[in-house]
Every structure is written in structure tokens, then in C-alpha cells.
């Protein structure tokens, strides 16, 4: 699983998502967009570019850590992946 922020410091996360999903060796890896943006266009575009999930980061640290735990619980406990 890849946690991807759309606002990366040196490379745009939107382009990174497109690169990951266009690479035959990487495209089956689940990509969870975890970003501060709640812009509806960012959400739509991320799903159009094959993101597996879009989550807006909470601002508060405790809430952020709770979201990270839930992401881990879901993807590592419940989801059946093709290469698992």
C-alpha cells in the first residue's frame, strides 16, 4: 500500500499517482491518497487516475493518528489483495 500526499515537496502527487498506475509493475499496489485537500476536483481526479481511496488529513495530531490506524486496520486486516 502507498500513502500518497497530493502536495509533495518536490514532485506533484497527482503526477506520481498517474505514473504509479501506468506502470505495469506498480499499478496493482493500492494507493491511498492522504492529503489536506478536500477540493472536489482533486477527489474526482484522484479516482479517475485510479486511486483506491481518498482521505482528507485531519489537522489535529491525535485525529491524524487515529485515521492512520484505521487505514492500517482496513487495508491490512480486511482487504484481500491479488498478490497476498
Buried (B, 14 or more C-beta within 10 A) or exposed (E): BBBBBBEEEEEEBBEBBBEBBEEEEEEEBEBBBBBEBEEEEBBEBBEEBEBBBBBBBBEEEEEEEEBBEEBEEEBEEEEEEEEE
